[in-house]
């Protein structure tokens, strides 16, 4: 048999998946979490050595547990957390911790750029608002504040990129220094029209182009494995997509109007806009969905920084739950919805992303009283996730000029039926969960298959299937009333 190996390097963990190259069935997967380094409020870092260790261990364990000869791997696909910024030297050694996409340390620099009137020019070039979320200000910060980074630059030994670049560099035995266009489109350094680094943007952020990787299209041979102790030499790496674009691809989102939302650490709604660069008027992002040799396909995206991470906070920080799976029954335990009328959970632990872009916002729980217990807070947390996503969908509907009637969903949190039920009712649409909810990893395998010339892009949609649908409830009075309370309180506190 032959397989595609999918490397899904996420914010809180790494998943390695094996997909049958003939049937395209998901055979098995292996996952490992790694440390979240939180030096101070608003700062989020990753140790690149931790990330690489999870890639190695998960790949090794997956192949061993399923008795797979690594020589049966036909091609490798990579998908990754975007915007997270890595600095390493030419021997592949990390120079400092990666600055994670959630990190807010560059907010003052972003405000300075706004005050200088740079926002419209940057958004026109990149489709992105000025925000600490994106890579450009993180690279600028590293060059200004990290001695190891600056010293390596002076010694002509500095390489900077996103996670896809770092993984590709190590997988190729330090031979290939490249990035893929959907990842590059999230740096705030790439011109959407040319899909290349832009000199004016590089000058604005004071970043030398020689430290950046070459931008490549999404499908094709990026490199071949070399010099690894867990995979043989010569396996082609033929597809790379940023995680949200990979999820859209894995949902068969190859046609204009195709829409999905991924419930991961954060929540991200992405709609395919075809070959049109469509600028949002409602606080969303314009980005690249994928690029082949012949054309670039664009998308509009709404980004909520926190989704599953809010449930992780309930588990790890205040010990309301011991596992995420408990949240569904706890939420259902609230039989009298009057008790939930005023309890609102705003999951803004790392600021507000789309559509409001408030980098200084902090999370809060409002409307609690002495009878509020952990079940109320758990349900309010799930409602807060659904309501932040609803805001993305409202903005997206306004940009598209049409009502959104259905939403394809994926990611670990969509195993929670209750969450999808309330999403359908808050947003008044039908939610569709696919057979394979690991669509980010699935999309990377599809990209590898296309890049290896085993499939055509048009074949992708045929490999997707629905597992369950969640229609909005007819009795929507509570949901619409709670939605109004949540939004009214939000305006008072955050907007």
C-alpha positions as CSV (number, residue, x, y, z in Angstrom):
1,X,0.0,0.0,0.0
2,X,0.9,3.6,-0.4
3,X,0.1,6.5,1.9
4,X,0.2,10.3,2.2
5,X,1.7,11.5,5.5
6,X,0.1,14.7,6.7
7,X,1.9,16.9,9.2
8,X,-0.6,19.2,11.0
9,X,1.4,21.5,13.2
10,X,-1.1,23.4,15.3
11,X,-1.0,26.0,18.1
12,X,-1.3,23.6,21.1
13,X,-0.2,20.3,19.5
14,X,1.0,18.4,16.5
15,X,-1.0,15.8,14.7
16,X,0.5,13.4,12.2
17,X,-2.0,11.5,10.0
18,X,-1.8,8.7,7.5
19,X,-4.2,8.7,4.6
20,X,-4.6,5.8,2.2
21,X,-3.4,7.0,-1.2
22,X,-6.0,4.9,-3.1
23,X,-9.2,5.3,-1.1
24,X,-8.2,8.5,0.7
25,X,-9.5,7.1,4.0
26,X,-7.9,8.3,7.1
27,X,-6.0,5.3,8.4
28,X,-4.7,6.6,11.7
29,X,-3.3,9.6,13.5
30,X,-1.0,10.5,16.4
31,X,-1.2,13.7,18.4
32,X,1.0,15.3,21.0
33,X,0.6,18.6,22.9
34,X,3.5,20.8,23.7
35,X,4.3,23.7,26.1
36,X,2.6,27.0,25.9
37,X,5.1,29.5,27.1
38,X,3.5,32.6,28.7
39,X,6.2,35.0,29.9
40,X,3.7,37.8,30.8
41,X,0.1,38.8,30.1
42,X,-0.4,39.1,26.3
43,X,2.9,37.2,25.5
44,X,2.7,33.7,23.9
45,X,5.7,31.8,22.8
46,X,6.7,28.3,21.6
47,X,10.0,26.5,21.8
48,X,10.8,25.3,18.3
49,X,12.6,22.3,19.7
50,X,9.4,21.2,21.4
51,X,7.5,21.5,18.1
52,X,10.2,19.5,16.1
53,X,10.2,16.9,18.9
54,X,6.4,16.3,18.5
55,X,6.8,16.0,14.7
56,X,9.4,13.3,15.2
57,X,7.7,11.4,18.0
58,X,4.2,11.5,16.5
59,X,5.6,10.3,13.1
60,X,7.6,7.5,14.7
61,X,4.8,6.4,16.9
62,X,2.2,6.4,14.1
63,X,4.3,4.3,11.7
64,X,5.3,1.9,14.5
65,X,1.8,1.4,15.9
66,X,0.4,0.8,12.5
67,X,3.3,-1.4,11.2
68,X,3.8,1.0,8.3
69,X,7.1,0.9,6.4
70,X,8.1,4.5,5.9
71,X,9.1,3.6,2.3
72,X,5.3,3.3,1.6
73,X,4.9,7.0,2.1
74,X,4.2,8.4,-1.3
75,X,4.3,12.1,-0.4
76,X,4.1,14.5,2.5
77,X,1.8,17.4,3.1
78,X,2.3,20.1,5.6
79,X,-0.2,22.4,7.3
80,X,0.6,24.7,10.1
81,X,-0.4,27.4,12.5
82,X,0.0,30.6,10.6
83,X,1.6,34.0,11.5
84,X,3.7,32.4,14.3
85,X,7.2,33.6,13.6
86,X,10.4,31.6,13.8
87,X,14.1,32.7,13.8
88,X,16.8,30.1,13.2
89,X,20.3,29.9,11.8
90,X,21.5,28.2,8.7
91,X,22.3,25.0,10.6
92,X,18.6,24.8,11.6
93,X,19.1,25.8,15.2
94,X,16.4,28.0,16.8
95,X,17.8,31.4,17.9
96,X,14.9,32.2,20.2
97,X,11.4,31.1,21.0
98,X,8.8,31.5,18.2
99,X,6.4,34.4,18.8
100,X,2.9,32.9,18.5
101,X,0.1,34.4,16.4
102,X,-1.8,35.2,19.6
103,X,1.0,37.3,21.0
104,X,0.2,41.0,21.5
105,X,3.7,42.5,22.3
106,X,3.9,44.6,19.2
107,X,0.6,46.5,19.8
108,X,2.5,49.8,20.5
109,X,4.3,49.5,17.2
110,X,1.0,48.8,15.4
111,X,-0.5,51.9,16.9
112,X,2.5,53.9,15.8
113,X,2.0,52.7,12.2
114,X,-1.7,53.6,12.4
115,X,-0.9,57.0,13.6
116,X,1.5,57.5,10.7
117,X,-1.4,56.8,8.3
118,X,-0.1,53.5,7.0
119,X,-3.3,51.4,7.5
120,X,-5.0,52.0,4.2
121,X,-1.8,51.4,2.2
122,X,-1.0,48.2,4.1
123,X,-4.6,46.8,3.8
124,X,-4.6,47.6,0.0
125,X,-1.4,45.7,-0.5
126,X,-2.0,42.8,1.9
127,X,-5.7,42.6,2.7
128,X,-4.9,42.7,6.4
129,X,-5.4,45.4,9.1
130,X,-2.5,46.5,11.1
131,X,-2.5,44.2,14.1
132,X,0.0,42.3,16.3
133,X,-1.6,39.0,14.9
134,X,0.5,39.1,11.7
135,X,4.2,38.2,11.3
136,X,5.7,41.5,10.1
137,X,5.7,43.3,13.4
138,X,6.9,40.2,15.2
139,X,9.9,40.0,12.8
140,X,10.6,43.7,13.4
141,X,10.4,43.1,17.2
142,X,12.9,40.2,17.0
143,X,15.4,42.3,15.0
144,X,15.1,45.1,17.5
145,X,15.0,43.2,20.7
146,X,16.6,39.8,20.5
147,X,20.4,39.8,20.7
148,X,20.8,36.3,19.2
149,X,18.7,37.2,16.2
150,X,20.5,40.5,15.6
151,X,23.9,38.8,16.0
152,X,23.0,36.1,13.5
153,X,21.8,38.8,11.1
154,X,25.1,40.6,11.3
155,X,26.9,37.3,10.7
156,X,24.7,36.5,7.6
157,X,23.4,33.5,9.5
158,X,19.7,34.5,10.1
159,X,16.7,32.8,8.6
160,X,13.2,34.0,9.5
161,X,9.8,32.4,8.5
162,X,6.6,30.9,9.6
163,X,6.2,27.3,10.9
164,X,6.0,25.8,7.4
165,X,9.3,27.3,6.5
166,X,11.0,25.9,9.7
167,X,9.6,22.4,9.2
168,X,10.5,22.3,5.5
169,X,14.0,23.4,6.3
170,X,14.6,20.7,8.8
171,X,12.8,18.0,6.8
172,X,15.0,18.8,3.8
173,X,18.2,18.5,5.8
174,X,18.6,22.3,5.8
175,X,18.5,22.5,2.0
176,X,15.3,24.2,1.1
177,X,14.4,27.7,2.5
178,X,10.9,28.3,1.2
179,X,7.4,29.3,2.2
180,X,4.0,28.7,0.7
181,X,1.8,31.5,-0.6
182,X,-1.1,31.1,1.9
183,X,1.3,31.4,4.8
184,X,3.2,34.3,3.1
185,X,-0.2,36.0,2.7
186,X,-0.4,36.2,6.5
187,X,2.9,37.9,7.1
188,X,1.7,41.5,6.1
189,X,4.8,41.5,3.8
190,X,3.3,40.0,0.6
191,X,1.5,41.8,-2.1
192,X,-1.8,40.0,-2.8
193,X,-1.7,40.8,-6.5
194,X,1.8,39.6,-7.2
195,X,2.1,37.0,-4.4
196,X,5.6,38.1,-3.8
197,X,7.4,40.0,-1.1
198,X,6.8,43.7,-1.5
199,X,9.7,46.2,-1.3
200,X,7.5,49.0,0.1
201,X,6.2,46.8,2.8
202,X,9.7,45.5,3.7
203,X,10.8,49.1,4.0
204,X,7.9,50.0,6.2
205,X,8.6,47.2,8.6
206,X,12.4,47.5,8.3
207,X,12.9,43.9,7.3
208,X,15.7,42.8,4.9
209,X,14.4,40.5,2.2
210,X,17.5,38.3,2.3
211,X,16.4,36.8,5.6
212,X,13.0,35.7,4.2
213,X,12.2,32.5,2.3
214,X,11.2,32.1,-1.4
215,X,7.4,32.2,-1.9
216,X,6.1,29.1,-3.8
217,X,2.6,28.1,-4.9
218,X,0.7,25.6,-2.8
219,X,1.2,22.4,-4.9
220,X,4.4,20.9,-6.3
221,X,7.7,19.5,-5.0
222,X,9.0,21.8,-2.3
223,X,11.7,19.5,-1.2
224,X,12.6,15.9,-0.4
225,X,13.4,14.4,3.0
226,X,17.1,14.2,3.7
227,X,19.3,13.3,6.7
228,X,16.5,12.5,9.1
229,X,16.6,9.8,11.8
230,X,12.9,9.0,11.6
231,X,12.1,9.1,7.8
232,X,14.1,7.8,4.9
233,X,15.7,10.1,2.3
234,X,13.8,11.0,-0.8
235,X,10.1,11.3,0.2
236,X,8.7,14.3,-1.7
237,X,7.0,17.1,0.2
238,X,4.4,18.2,-2.4
239,X,1.8,20.2,-0.7
240,X,1.7,23.0,1.9
241,X,-1.2,25.1,3.1
242,X,-1.8,27.3,6.1
243,X,-4.1,25.6,8.6
244,X,-7.3,27.5,7.7
245,X,-6.8,27.3,4.0
246,X,-6.0,23.6,4.5
247,X,-9.3,23.1,6.3
248,X,-11.2,24.8,3.5
249,X,-9.4,22.6,1.0
250,X,-10.2,19.5,3.1
251,X,-13.9,20.5,3.1
252,X,-13.8,20.6,-0.7
253,X,-13.9,24.4,-0.7
254,X,-12.6,24.9,-4.2
255,X,-15.5,26.8,-5.7
256,X,-16.5,30.5,-5.2
257,X,-18.9,30.8,-2.2
258,X,-17.7,27.6,-0.4
259,X,-17.6,28.4,3.3
260,X,-16.2,26.6,6.4
261,X,-15.4,27.4,10.0
262,X,-12.7,25.6,12.0
263,X,-13.1,25.3,15.8
264,X,-9.6,24.8,17.0
265,X,-7.5,26.8,19.5
266,X,-9.2,29.8,17.8
267,X,-12.1,29.8,15.4
268,X,-11.7,30.8,11.7
269,X,-14.4,31.2,9.1
270,X,-13.2,31.3,5.5
271,X,-15.2,31.7,2.3
272,X,-13.7,31.2,-1.2
273,X,-14.1,34.3,-3.4
274,X,-12.5,32.7,-6.5
275,X,-10.0,34.7,-8.5
276,X,-11.4,38.0,-7.2
277,X,-9.5,39.9,-4.5
278,X,-12.5,41.0,-2.4
279,X,-11.8,43.6,0.3
280,X,-13.9,43.4,3.4
281,X,-15.9,46.4,4.5
282,X,-16.9,44.7,7.8
283,X,-13.7,44.0,9.6
284,X,-12.7,40.7,7.9
285,X,-9.4,39.7,6.2
286,X,-8.6,39.2,2.5
287,X,-6.2,36.3,2.0
288,X,-5.1,33.6,-0.4
289,X,-7.0,30.4,-0.4
290,X,-4.5,28.5,-2.5
291,X,-2.4,28.9,-5.6
292,X,-1.5,26.5,-8.4
293,X,0.7,27.2,-11.4
294,X,-2.1,28.8,-13.4
295,X,-4.1,30.9,-11.0
296,X,-4.5,32.3,-7.5
297,X,-7.7,31.7,-5.6
298,X,-8.6,34.2,-2.9
299,X,-10.8,34.2,0.2
300,X,-12.3,36.3,2.9
301,X,-11.6,35.2,6.5
302,X,-12.9,36.0,9.9
303,X,-10.6,35.2,12.8
304,X,-11.6,34.7,16.5
305,X,-8.4,34.3,18.5
306,X,-10.0,32.0,21.2
307,X,-12.4,29.1,20.8
308,X,-11.1,25.7,22.0
309,X,-8.5,27.5,24.1
310,X,-11.4,28.9,26.3
311,X,-12.3,25.3,27.1
312,X,-8.7,24.6,27.8
313,X,-8.7,27.5,30.2
314,X,-11.6,26.0,32.1
315,X,-9.6,22.8,32.4
316,X,-6.1,24.0,33.0
317,X,-6.5,27.3,34.8
318,X,-9.6,27.1,37.0
319,X,-10.2,23.3,37.0
320,X,-13.9,23.5,36.3
321,X,-13.5,20.4,34.1
322,X,-11.0,17.6,33.8
323,X,-11.5,17.1,30.1
324,X,-13.2,18.9,27.2
325,X,-15.6,16.1,26.7
326,X,-17.3,16.9,30.0
327,X,-18.6,20.3,28.7
328,X,-21.4,19.0,26.6
329,X,-23.3,17.2,29.4
330,X,-22.5,20.0,31.9
331,X,-24.1,22.5,29.5
332,X,-27.1,20.3,29.0
333,X,-27.5,20.0,32.8
334,X,-28.9,23.6,32.8
335,X,-32.6,22.9,32.3
336,X,-33.9,26.3,33.3
337,X,-32.6,28.7,30.7
338,X,-33.7,31.7,32.8
339,X,-30.6,31.0,34.9
340,X,-28.4,31.7,31.9
341,X,-30.2,34.8,30.8
342,X,-27.5,37.2,32.0
343,X,-24.4,35.0,32.3
344,X,-22.1,35.9,29.5
345,X,-18.6,34.6,28.8
346,X,-16.3,36.8,26.6
347,X,-13.3,34.7,25.5
348,X,-11.0,37.6,24.7
349,X,-7.9,36.2,26.4
350,X,-5.6,37.6,23.7
351,X,-7.7,40.5,22.5
352,X,-10.5,40.7,19.9
353,X,-9.8,39.8,16.3
354,X,-12.4,40.0,13.6
355,X,-14.5,42.0,13.1
356,X,-13.6,44.6,15.9
357,X,-9.8,44.4,16.2
358,X,-9.3,45.4,19.8
359,X,-5.8,44.2,20.8
360,X,-6.2,45.5,24.4
361,X,-9.4,43.5,25.2
362,X,-9.3,41.0,28.1
363,X,-11.6,38.1,28.8
364,X,-14.5,38.4,31.2
365,X,-17.5,36.6,32.7
366,X,-20.4,38.9,33.4
367,X,-23.9,38.5,34.9
368,X,-23.0,36.0,37.6
369,X,-24.8,35.7,40.9
370,X,-24.5,33.6,44.0
371,X,-26.4,30.7,42.4
372,X,-24.0,30.6,39.4
373,X,-22.1,27.3,39.4
374,X,-19.6,25.6,37.1
375,X,-22.3,24.3,34.8
376,X,-23.5,27.8,34.1
377,X,-20.0,29.0,33.4
378,X,-19.3,26.0,31.2
379,X,-22.4,26.6,29.1
380,X,-21.6,30.4,29.0
381,X,-18.2,29.5,27.6
382,X,-19.6,27.4,24.8
383,X,-22.2,30.1,24.1
384,X,-19.4,32.7,24.0
385,X,-17.5,30.6,21.4
386,X,-20.6,30.3,19.2
387,X,-21.5,34.0,19.6
388,X,-18.0,35.2,18.5
389,X,-18.3,33.0,15.5
390,X,-21.7,34.3,14.8
391,X,-20.2,37.8,14.6
392,X,-17.8,36.6,11.9
393,X,-20.7,35.1,9.9
394,X,-22.8,38.3,10.2
395,X,-19.8,40.3,8.9
396,X,-19.2,37.8,6.1
397,X,-22.8,37.9,5.0
398,X,-22.7,41.6,4.8
399,X,-19.5,41.4,2.6
400,X,-21.0,38.8,0.4
401,X,-24.3,40.6,0.1
402,X,-26.3,37.5,0.7
403,X,-27.7,35.4,3.5
404,X,-25.5,32.5,4.8
405,X,-27.8,29.4,5.0
406,X,-25.3,26.7,5.9
407,X,-21.9,26.3,7.5
408,X,-19.5,23.4,7.1
409,X,-17.5,22.9,10.3
410,X,-14.4,21.0,11.4
411,X,-11.8,20.9,14.2
412,X,-11.6,19.1,17.5
413,X,-14.4,21.1,19.2
414,X,-17.0,20.0,16.7
415,X,-17.3,16.7,18.4
416,X,-19.4,18.6,20.9
417,X,-23.0,18.3,19.5
418,X,-24.3,20.9,21.9
419,X,-21.9,23.5,20.6
420,X,-23.1,22.9,17.0
421,X,-26.7,22.9,18.1
422,X,-26.4,26.4,19.7
423,X,-24.3,27.6,16.8
424,X,-27.1,26.7,14.4
425,X,-29.6,28.4,16.6
426,X,-27.6,31.6,17.3
427,X,-26.7,32.0,13.7
428,X,-30.1,30.7,12.3
429,X,-28.4,28.4,9.7
430,X,-27.8,24.7,9.2
431,X,-24.4,23.4,10.5
432,X,-22.9,20.5,8.7
433,X,-20.2,18.2,10.3
434,X,-18.1,16.1,7.8
435,X,-17.2,12.5,8.1
436,X,-13.6,13.5,8.7
437,X,-13.4,16.3,11.2
438,X,-9.6,16.4,11.0
439,X,-10.0,18.4,7.8
440,X,-6.9,20.4,8.4
441,X,-4.7,17.3,8.2
442,X,-7.0,15.9,5.5
443,X,-6.5,19.0,3.4
444,X,-2.7,18.8,3.7
445,X,-2.9,15.2,2.4
446,X,-5.1,16.4,-0.5
447,X,-2.6,19.2,-1.3
448,X,0.2,16.6,-1.3
449,X,-1.8,14.4,-3.7
450,X,-2.4,17.3,-6.0
451,X,1.2,18.4,-5.8
452,X,2.3,14.9,-6.6
453,X,0.1,14.9,-9.7
454,X,-2.0,12.0,-8.3
455,X,-5.2,14.1,-8.2
456,X,-6.6,17.2,-9.9
457,X,-8.0,20.1,-7.9
458,X,-11.4,19.4,-9.4
459,X,-11.3,15.9,-7.8
460,X,-11.1,17.3,-4.2
461,X,-14.8,17.9,-3.7
462,X,-15.6,14.3,-4.5
463,X,-13.6,13.2,-1.5
464,X,-15.7,15.1,1.1
465,X,-18.9,13.7,2.8
466,X,-21.2,14.9,5.5
467,X,-21.6,12.9,8.8
468,X,-24.4,14.9,10.6
469,X,-26.4,18.1,10.1
470,X,-27.7,20.5,12.9
471,X,-30.6,22.6,11.9
472,X,-31.5,25.7,13.9
473,X,-34.1,25.1,16.6
474,X,-37.6,26.4,15.9
475,X,-37.9,27.8,19.5
476,X,-35.3,30.5,19.1
477,X,-36.5,33.0,21.6
478,X,-33.8,32.2,24.2
479,X,-31.1,32.2,21.6
480,X,-32.0,35.6,20.1
481,X,-32.6,37.1,23.5
482,X,-29.2,35.9,24.8
483,X,-27.5,37.0,21.6
484,X,-28.9,40.6,22.2
485,X,-27.7,40.5,25.8
486,X,-24.3,39.3,24.8
487,X,-23.9,41.9,22.1
488,X,-25.3,44.8,24.3
489,X,-22.9,44.0,27.1
490,X,-20.0,43.7,24.6
491,X,-20.6,47.2,23.3
492,X,-20.5,48.6,26.8
493,X,-17.3,46.8,27.8
494,X,-15.2,46.4,24.7
495,X,-16.4,48.5,21.7
